[in-house]
Amino acid sequence: CCVLSCPLEDQGASPVNGPSVGSYRSSGKRKVHTKKKKGTITANVAGTKYEIVRIVINEMDFMKTRDEDETANLIWNDSAVQHEKIAELRNYQRINHFPGMGEICRKDCLARNMSKMIKCQPLEYSFIPKTWIFPAEYTQFQNYVKELRRKRKQKTFIVKPANGAMGHGISLIRNCEKLPAQEHFIVQEYLDKPFLMEGYKFDLRIYILVTSCDPLRIFLYNDGLVRMGTEKYHAPSEANLSQLYMHLTNYSVNKHNENFERDETVDKGSKRSISWFTEFLRTNDYDVSKFWGDVSELVVKTLIVAEPHVLHAYRMCRPGQPPGSDSVCFEVLGFDIILDRKLKPWLLEINRAPSFGTDQKIDYDVKKGVLLNALKLLNIRASDKKRNLAQQKAEAQRRLYGHGSMKKLSAASSDWEKQRHTLERRREELKERLAQVRKQITREEHEKQHLGNYRRIYPPDDKLLLEKYESLLSAAFQTFLAGRAASLQKEMNNPLKRMKEEDILDLLEQCELDDEKLMGKSSRQRGPKPLTAMPECSQTPRRQRPDYLADFTSGSSADNSCSSSDEEEEEGRKSLKNNPAPSASPTLSGPIRRSISCPRSIASLSSPSELRALSSRPSPTVPMATPLIRPSSATLRSHSLSRSGSAHRVPHSNTHEESLKQSKEQEAELVHQSLAALTAMRIRFPGKTEEEAEAVLDEILDNWKYHKSKVASYWLVKLDSTKQRKVLDIVRTNVRSALQRIWREPDVESLHLYRLFNRVFNRLLWSHGQGLWNCFSNTGSSWETIFCKSSEVVTPQELQCCRRLVQLSRDCLLVVYKFVSESRGSLTGLSPEWDDTRTQTRPPMDVQYMIFSPLFSFLCLSWAVLGRGQQGPVPL
């Protein structure tokens, strides 16, 4: 393998004592593997001198590539990169700089852009000191000085190089006549009344992560650095203007002072952490939440100024990339902020290449967290490269064969063709936006799980604050891109950009209705229409379950279900005919179809004759295709007695090995008892009897055409993945308790039947709940395909248990939907603590059958669905 030398003096950091940081300084050479392992994420870090970046790369299990390798998943450079390099990147790659970010990272560009925003939004942009850009604004500055003299005021000004860094070339002046008129620099008013700590002036280094500019997403790291001056602060005067150790807080300046303290304790030294500073403010009774709110607003408003420039430059570099796709760029920015004596934050400058040197342990701890959490948020996957190549191939074929392209209108096109064409364009636009919204939902779910020590500050959760930011963003586009980028401005003003998934689905539904009218089709029946994303379903006959129940027991969808011969289907129908609905035997109305690609199917487990024998065998269960009837008390008592008999008892076992020793006969009997218990379960509606609960379900199913769109909107749109899981957890928790009681096994995770249940639950939550929604129709992918694609043996009784589990999940969703819809106006009096279904105390469960989802659990669930309160234990 290739060896890359790296002398220590090039790393820009001095050695650090301590086991946490000494590991990466043990050798002056680093080995770089040239052979890429399959399924690994690669990183090119040849462009950085900071060893902490390589440490984080190793900790993330990324593989370093050769210096000349430009195909790595991650490319890290200390300095800004050329636009051409960003244009050459492939969609699966990530680079740590945005094009156009220099518009706020150069001091002169920041001053120019802020000046424009101050003119149109003076109240919102009052966090930057008055600034003049020389030589262009030399006259304005002199006029300002004359006005100060007329009022007999004297101010101190700070002079900075236009593109300087690390405190080089900075000076303080009070005699403004000495300033040269033709030099390139900026002049700012000096903040002479800063917030002091122990008598020293200080500033804050805030780390900001921008993961995307299309759309804009900003994250603030909850820790950072407090950089203090090394001489006690005094108000500026002619005598102390040259004392830079007093007036400047730059680490690169103060580290040369003999008074600089390299103390490793958290509350001492010239460099401390922002987490310590936050605790310092809290201890001294300052409003910490307001402080962080002000800092967050400063950061977001500053990046709003940069967004038009960055987005325009990014689109120029990536012209073919669709809006909302994964960004190839990200950036870690260092905001330097100073506080005045009223604790108001003021922006000093922004570093697009903040130092990641680790001279002290506090540097190592803070900067490692910044980098490590940032890479986790980016969600770089080994499969990105393969997926990108497949997308490129599909796109090339689409262009070659013209698939998906709309027919162009000619001059002789009729009005009907023009209307149809407009409708098609509208539908395609809505579908594209719907895909973007759903992708954004998936991205947000990943971010919530991998925030680490970051928190998202844009887009904010506060709707009023979001509207304020969007108004500022619109003003920024009008200010900076007036007449230059009409397409971007048009996109910003597109009403679809602010619509949620439910609104887009409603518009798609309207498009379908308009298309039906245009095509002369008969209008649909009265009531809410099905949404585009929902599979169609036939009309439900009154007092009978809809077709999806019969279909549920007979097979699956045409696309993904298992196929079988027509003779077997006919035999299955005869079996169902011979065992009518009121009978108490579990029927298989037809064998499960097997697809050609499936290596194994459940149909292969039993022959048609065995299936008929199974369907004719007496059993205390209720058929799936019929309305569920509550068993009589005598029946329940008999079930209870049969379960408590010694012949059916299984010795208690705590390990998976002991459970495997159970005989097949005992296991089959336990599965049979589990099926009986599942069949006896009912979903209870709070405040209603079981008969009334059954009537509620029947009413929904009888009027399915009316409720369908509302249930879909509630399940697929309004509930996020966490709340969808809470709905199914009502079934999961009680089924788990039943298995623990029947199998005499506290740890049911080792049971084969429970593992099957877990797979079913995961399938129902698949694709943001689409798996469960497919169970309400005759189309779409069936949950049973998870067994067709597996070599795992599933007995017919286990399959019946899974079917009953799905039916309970469907009923649970319908009851929750009905309960929430009826209780929306009556929940205001509840305590915010009623938020979680995870409670330590459950209502007692009957030995014969389980009554699950008590009133208390449903109130908790509906409260969480409405988004009130905070997560926490439920008090009794």
N, C-alpha and C positions, 0 to 999 in steps of 0.2 A: 504494500500500500504506500501511498504517497505521504511524505512527511512535510509538514508546514511549520517553519520556525516562527517563533513569536517572542522576541526579546521582551523582558519585563519592563524596560523603560519606555516601550511604545504603548503600554497599556493605559497610560494616563492616570495611574493610581499607585500609591505606595503600599508596601506590604501591611497587612492587618494581622494583629495577634488574635488568637482565639481559634477554636476548632471549627467554628461555623464558616469562617472565611479563609482559613489557611489552606484548605484542600486544593483550591485551584491554583495555588502558587508553588506547588511542590515540584513542578517541572517546567522547563523552558520550552518544551516541544509538545506539540499535540498531534496525535495520529488521526488521520482523516481516512475513513473507509471509502473505498472506491466502488465496492460491490454493493448494490442496493438490494436490500431484503424486500421480499414481496410483502406488501401491506404496510410498509413503513412510511412515515412522513419525513421528507428531506428538508434540510435548511442550509442555505448558503449565507454564512456569516463572515465572509472574507472582507466585507466592507465596514466592519466595526473593529475598534481597538479595545473595546471594553470586555473584560473577561466575564463579568457578571452575565452578559448576554449568552455566552457559551455555556455557562453553568445552568442557566434556565433552560436552554435548548436541550441539554443532557437530561435535566430533571423531567422534561416533557416527553422524553424518549424519542426526540427527533434525531435523525441521523445527519451529521454534517457531511456536505458534499465537497467536491473539489472547487477551488476558487473560480475556475472558468465555467463551472456548470450553471447554466442559466435556466434550467428546467426544474429547479427545486420548488417545493411547495411554498416555502417561506424564504424571502430574500430580505436581509437586514443591512441597512446602510446608515452610517452616522450622519452623513450629509445628504442634502436634497438630491434627487435623481432627475435626469433629463426626461422631458416629456416623451421622447422617442422610446426610452426604455419601458415606460409604462404602457405605451401603445403596443409594444411587442409582447407583453405578458399574455399568457393564456388564462382562461377564466378560472382555472383551479389554483392559480398562484396568488400569493399575497406579498405585498411590499410595504414597508413601514413609512411611506411618505405619500401625501396627496399632491397632485399638481395644483398650482395656484395658491397654496397655503402661505406663500411669501407675502401675500397682500395684507396679512396681519402680523407676520413674524419679522419683517423689516420695519425698523422704527419709523422711517419716513412714510412707508406705505400705510402703516397702521394709523399714523397721524392724519394722512390725507383721507383715508376712508372713514375714519371716525368723525372728521370734520364735516363730511357730507351727511352722515347720519345725524349729527347733532343739529344740523340746520332743519331737518324734517322731523326729528324726534328729540327735542332738547331735554325733556324731562326724563326720558328713558336712558339717555346716554350722558349722565352727569358723573360718571365714575372715572374719567380720565382727565388729568390736569390740562390746562390750556397749553397748546403746543403750536409752534411755528416751524415751518420747514424753510431752511435757508438754502439757496439765496432767493427762492421764489417769493417768500413772504417776509422778506427783510423790511419792506416799507410798512406793512401792517404791524410788525413787532415794534418798530420805532414809534409809530403813532400810539400804540398801547402804552409804551413807556412815558411818552409825553403826557398822556392823560393821567397817569399815576402821579407824575410830578405836579400837574396842575392841582390834583387833589391832595398833594403833600403826603403821598404814600410811597413807601419804598419796599420793593419785594426782591427776593432772591430767586435767581433762575439757574437751572442746571442745563449744561450743554453736553450733548451726546453725539457721537458719530452716527450717521444715517444707517449704517449697516454694521455697527460694532457689536462686540460681545465681551463678556468676562470683565467688564468694568474698564476696558482700555479706552483712553482718550476722553474720559468724563471729567468735567470741572464745574465749579460753582462760581457765579459772577453776580455782582451787584451793579457794577459800572457798565452799562450796556453799550456805551459809545465805543468801547474797545472791540466789539465784535466785528470781525471781517464780513463784508457784505457778499463776497463771492465764494465763500467756502460752503461745502456741502455738509450740513449737520442739522440737528434739530435743537430747538430751545424750548424748555418746559418750565412752567412755574414750579418752584420748589415747595414741597409740603413741609412747612416749618413747624407744624404742631402734630407730630406723629404720636401714635400709641407707644409708650415706653414699657419695657420690661426690665426691672432691676436697674433702671436708669439708662438702659441701652436702647438704641434704635434697632429695629429688626424688620425683615420682610418674610413673606411666606412663599415657598415653592409648592404650588398646587399642581398635581399631575392629572392630566385630562386625556382620556382615550376617545378618539373619534373612529368608530368602526365603519361608518358609511356616510357618504354625502348624498346618496340617492336611494332612499330618503336619509335625511340627516339624523344621526344617532350619536349621542354624546354621553359619556360616562365619567364620573368624578371619583378619583381614588380617595378613600376616607382618611388616608395618612399622607404625610409629606414632610417637608423640612422647614424648620424655623431657623433662619440665618441671621445672626446678630452681629452688630458692630462690635468693635473691640476697644472703643473708648467711650466714656460716658458722654451722653448727648447734651449739647447746649444749643440754644437757638443760634442760627447763622449770623455771623458778624464779620466785619472786615478782618478781624484777628484770626478767626478759625475757619475761613473759607477753604484753606488749603489742607485742612485736616481730614483727609478722605476716610480714615479709619473711623471717624465719628459720623460722617454724613452718608457714606456708602455702606451697603450691607452685602455686597457681592462677596461670596466665599473666596473667589480667586484673588480678590484684593486683600481681604482681612487675614487670610492664612499666612501672609508674610509678616504680620505684626507679631511682636514677641508676646503680646498680651492674649493672643489667640489660645483658647483653652480646648484641648482635645480630651475632654472628660467623657468617659463611657457611661456615666450614670444619666438617667433620663431627665433629671431636673437641674443639671449643671452643664457647663460647657458653652462654647460659642455656636454650637449647632445642636438643635434639639428636634424632636418630632412634633408634628402637628397634633397627633393624638394626645401628647402631653399638654400641648397648648390648649386644646379643647377642654381638658380636665382643669387646667389652670383658670380658664374663663368661668367654668361652672363653679369652681370653688369660690371664686370672687364675685359670685352672684351676677354675672353677665348673662344676657339672653343668648344662649348658645344656638338655639334653633333659628333665631333671626339672623345671627351671624352667618351660619351656613346657608341660609336662604339667600342672603345678599351676595355671598360668594358665588353660589350657583347661578343666580341671575346675571351677575357680571360675566361669567364664563359663557353662558348661553347667548347673551346679547352680543358678545364679541364674536363668537363663531357664526352668528346670524349675519354679521357684516361680511364674513369671509365666504359664506355659503354661495352667493351668486357667482363669485370668481372661481371657487373650487369646483362647483358643479359644471360651469361652462367649460373649464379646462379639462375636467374629467370626461365630459361627453366628447370633447374634441379628440382626446386620446383614445377613447373607447367608443367609436361611432356606432358600431353594430350591436352594442350591448343593450338588451331590453331594460326598461325602467324597473326598479325593484329587484333586480338580480343581485347576487352576491358581489360585493365590492372587492376588487383586486387590491385596493389601497386601504390602509389604516394608518393612524398616526398617534403617537404618544407625545403630547405637548406639555411644556413646562410653563405655567403661568406664574409670573412674579407679581405679587400683590402686597401692597403696604396698607396699614391701617392708620387712620387718623385717631385723635384722642377720643372721638365719639364712636370709635370702632366701625367706622364706615370704610369699606374696602375700596382702594384705588388701584387701577391697573397701571403697572409700570412697563412691562414688556412681555412678549411671548417668545419662547424658545422652541423652534421646531426640531432642534437637535439637542435636547437637554443632556447634560453630562450624566453618565452612568458610572463615573469613577467611584470607587469604594475605599476612600482614604480612612474612613472610620467605620466602626461596626454599625452605627445608626444608618450610614449610607447603604451598607450591604442589606440590612434588614428591610428598609423602606423600598429601595430600588428593586430588590429581588421580588418583593410582593407586587410592585407595579408591573413588572414584566411578566411574571408567572400568571397572575390573574388576567392580564391582557390577552395572552396567548390562549388561555382557556376560553375566554369570551369569544374569540374569533372563530372557534369551531372548525379548525382545519382538520380535515379527515383524509385518511389514506385513499379512500374510494373516490375522492373528488376528481382525480386525474382520469380514472377510467370512465366515470360518469360524464365528464366533459368531452372526452373523445367520442362517446356514444352519441351525445347531443350534437356534436359537430357532424357526425356521419348522417344522423337523421335529418339535420337541417340541409345538408348537401343534397340528400335524396329528395327532400321536399322541393328544393329549388329546381332540381333536375327534372322531376316528373310533374311539377306544378301542383302537388297536393296541397290543399288548404288555401290556395290562392283564389281570390274572388274574381268572378267574371267581370270584365270591364264593359262599361256601357258604351254604346256607339251613338252617333248623332241621330240615328233613326229609332232609337229605343223609345218604347211607348211609356206613357205615364205609369202604367202598372209595373213595368220593369224597373223604372226609376224608384218607385216607392219600395219595391221589393229589395232593390240594391241598397237603399238607405237603411232599410230595416236590418239587412244582413250586416252592414257595417256597424250599426248600433249594437247588434248582438255580439259581434266579435270583440268590440271594444269593451263591453260589459264582461264578457268571459275572461278577457285578458286582465281586467282590473280585479275580477274575482280571484283569479289565480294569484295575483300579487298580494291581495289581502290575506289569503290563506297561507301563503308563504311567509308573510310577515307575522302571522299568528304563531307559526312553527318556530320562527326565529326568536320571537319574544319568549316562548316557552323555554328554549335553550338558554337564553340570557338569564331568566329568573333562576334557573338551576345552577348557573355557573358565574354568578356575579362576584363571588368571593368578597373582597373588600371594596369593590366598586359599587356605585349606585348610579342608576340612570337619571340624568337630569334633563335630557331631551330625547323624545317627547315626554313631558311630565305626566304624571297620573292626574293632576289637578286640571280639570277641564277649562276652568276660567283662565288659569295660567297658560294653558296650551293655546287658547284663543288669542291671548295677548301676544305670545311668541309668533303665532302664525300671522298676525297683523303686522308685526315688525318685520317678519320675513318677506311678506308681500311688499312692504315699503322699501326694503333693501333691494329686491329685484327691480322695482320700478326706478330706484335711484341709480343703480350701477349698470343695469342692462337695458336702459331705455333706448329702444331703436336698434339694439345690437343683437339680441337673442330673442326674437319674437316667439320662437317655439317654446323656449323655457318659460316665458311669461304666460303663454297660453296654457301650458301644462300646470303652472302654479294656480291659475284661475279656474282650472277644470273642476266642476262640482263633484265629479266622481272621486277626486283625490281625498275628499273629506267624508265619503260615505263608508258605512260599515257593511259587513257581509250581508246582513239582513236586508239592508236597503238595496243593495245590488241584486240580490235574489228577487226582490219585488219588481225591480225594473226588468229583469229577464223574464219574469212571468208576464209582465205587460207586453213585452216584445212577442211572446208566443201568442197571446191573445190577438194582438194586431196582425200577426202573420196568419192566424186562422181566419180572421175577417177578410184579409186580402186574398186568401186562397179560396174563399167561399165556403169554408167548412162550417158545420153547425156549431152554434155557440154552446159553451159548457153550461152545466146546470148551475143553479143559483148557489151561492156560498163561496168561501175562499177557494182559490184555485191552487193546485199543487205547484210547488216551486220547481225550477228547472233542475236543481241538484237532486231532487227526490225521484226515486223510481216509481213508475206508475203502479196503480193497484186497482183491482176491480171493485165494483160496488158491493157493499156489505149487506147481505140480507138481514132483515130485522130479527132480533132475538137469537142471533147465531153469530158465532165468531167469524171474522172475515176470512177471505181465501188464504191469507198468509198462514193461518194455522194449519189448514189442510196441507198446503204446500210444504209447510215446515216439517211435517212428519213423512212426507212422501219423497222428498229429495231436495234439490237445490236449484240454482239458476242454470240457465242453458249454457252460459259461458264457462263457468268454473266448476260445475257439479260433476259427479261421477256418472258415466254413461252405462247403460245396460241394454239388454235386448228387449224387443217389444213383448216377447212371450213372458218375460219376468215381470214386466210392468202390468200385463194383463192378470197374471197370477196375483200380484200384489193388490190390484183393484178387487179381484174376487175375494181375497182374504178380508179386505175392509168391508165388503158387502156382507159377508157372512158374519161379521162381528159388528153390529150396529153401534151407534154412539153411546146409548145408555149402558152398554155392557161394561164390566169392570176389568177388562183385559187390555194390556198395552198392545196396540196393533201397529204393524209396519205396513203402511198402505202400498208400499212398493220398495224394491231393493234400491240401495243407494247407487246412483250412476257413477261410472268410473271413466275418467278421461284417459285418453291414450297416453298422455305424458306421465300419468300417475304410476309409479312402480308398484304400488300396493293399494288396495282399496278395502273398505270395510265390507263390501259385498263379497269379497273372497273369503271372509271368515265363516260364512254360512251359505249353504246352498238354498235355493228357493223352498225346498221342502222343509228345511230346518227353520226358515223364517216363518213358514205357515204354521209349523208346530209351535213356534214361539208365540205367534199371534193368537193361537187357539188355547194356549195354556192359561188356566185361571190365575188371576193375580189381583191383589187388592188395590191396584192403581187405577187411575182414571184416564181414559184416552185423551190424547192431546187435542184432537180435532173437535172435541165437544166442550160445551160449557162446563166449567168445573163445579161439581156438586159437593157440598160439605158432607163428609162421611158421618154416619150416625154415631151416637155415643157408644152403642154396643160394638160397632165395628172398631172404633178407636180403642175401646177397652181390650178387645181381642188382639189388636196389634200390640198394645202395651204388654199384654201377658206373653205374647209370643216372643217379644224382644227380651223380656225379663227371664225367660226360661233358661235353665242351665245348659240346655243343648245348644243354645245359640250364643253363649257367652264366650268371649275370647280373652285369654289371659292378658293382663295389662303388660305392655312392653314399651320401653322408652327408646329403643334404638330401631333403626331401619332394618338391621340384620334380623332381629327377632320377628318383625312383621313379615319378612319374606318367607319365614318358615311355616306360615299358616297354610293349611291345605287348600286346594282349589275349591273343595266343596264348601269349606267355611267361608272363604272369600266370596264365592258366588252368593251364599246366603246373606252375607253382610251387604253386598251390593243390592240384593233384592230388598233388604230392609231399608237401605238408604233410598231406594227408588220409592218405596212406600211412604217414607217420611217426607220426601220431596213432593210427592203427589198430594199429601195431606196439608201441605203448607198453603197459607193464604196471605195475600197482601191486605193489611188492615188499614182502613181509612180512619184517621183520627176523628173522634166525635160521632162515628157512625157504626151501626151494627154490621155484621158480616154480610147480611142480606142486602143492606143499603150499599155496602162497598161493591158487591157484585153488580148491583143495579147501576152504579156509577160507571163501572167498566163496560157494562152492556150498552149504556147510553153513548159512551164514546165510540164504541165499535159500530153501533147501529148508525151513527151519524159520522162515520169515518171520513166521508168526503168533506165534511165541514171542519173536522178537527185536524185533518192530516197536515195542512200547512202550518197550523199553530203548534202542533206537537213537533214538527220538523224545525220550525224556527226556535222553539224552546230548547230542543236537544242539540241541534247542530250548530246553532248560532249563539244563543244567549248563555249557554253553559260552557265554561272553559273546561279543559281536560281535568283539572282538579275537581271541579264540581260534578262532572260526569262520573268520575271515579267514586265520589261520595254516594251518588245514587245507587251504583252497583254494589257499593260496600254494604248497603242495607241487606242485600241478598247474601253477599259473600260471608258476612259476619255470622248470620244466623245459620247458614248452611254449614259453616265450619263448626259451630256449636253442635249441630245435629250429628255430624260425623264423629266428633269427639265422644259423644254419648253412645252412639251405636257401635263404633269400632273400639271403644274403651282405649282410645289412643289420644293422649293430650297433644302430641306433636303430629298433627294430621298432614304436615308438609311431606312426610315420607310415603303417604298413601298414594297408590297409583291413581285412584279415582279423584283425589283432590288435585293431583297434578293435571289431570285432564280438565278439571273445573278451572284451574288457573289459566290454562291455554284458551279455554272458551271465553273467560272474562277478558283476557288480553285481546282476543279477536273482536269481541263486542266493542271494545274501546278503540279499535283500529281506525286510523284515518279520521281522527277527531270525532269518534262516535258513529262513523258511517257503518261500521260492522253491525251494530245493534239496529240501526235504521233499516238496513237491508232485510232484516228479519220481518219487517212489516209489509213486505211486497213480494211479488213473484219474480222480480228481476234483481240484478246486482249479485255480488259475490257472496256465497253462503258461508257461514261459519264452519260448516261441515267439511269444507275443503282442507282445513288444517289437518284432518286425519287422513285424507286421501293422499296428501303429499308426504306422509310420514310412514315409516316402517313399523311404527308402534302398533301392537295388537289392541284393538278395542272391541270388547264383546258387545252384543246387541243390548244387554241390560245397561251397560255403562253408557252406551249411546243414548238410550232412553233417559237416563239420568241427566245427561248433558242437554237433551232437548227440553226436559222439564225445567232445568236451570235457566235456559234461555227464555222460556215462557214466563217464568217468575220475574226475570229481568224486564221483559216487555211490560208486564202488568205493573211492576214497580214504577217504571217510567211514567206510565199513564196516570197512576194514582198521584205521584208527586206533581206531575203537570197540572192535574185537576185541582189538587190541594193548593198549590201556589197561585193558580189563576183565581181561585175563590177567596184567597186570603191576602191578596196584595194590599187591600186597603185597611187590613185589621192588624198588621204587624208592627205598627208604629209604637205600640205600648210595650213591646217586648224589650228585655234587657239586651244590650249588645253582646253580652257574654254567651247568649244562646246562639252559638255559631258553629258548633262542631258536632258531628255524629259520634265522635270517638269519646265515649263516656265510660267510666269505670263500672257503672251500675246499669244492668239491663233488667227489664221486667221479667218476672219468672216465666219460663217456658213450660207449657204443658207437656207431660210425658208422651201423650198420644200424638200430638201434632204441635207445630210451632206457630205462634202468632207473632209475626215480626213487623218491624217498623212501628213501634208504639207512638202514641201521640207526641211524646217528648222528642223522639228522634226526628219525626217529620217536621216539627216546629224548628228544630235546629237546622235541618237540611234546607228548608225553605228560607230560613234567615240567611244562610250562607249563599243561596242562589241569588237572593236579592242584593248581595254584596254589602251588607251592613256589618258593623262590628269588626273585631279583630279575632284572629285565631287564638284559641285557648281552651282550657278544660271547662266543661259545663258544670256549674254548681247545682247541686240537688236541693 
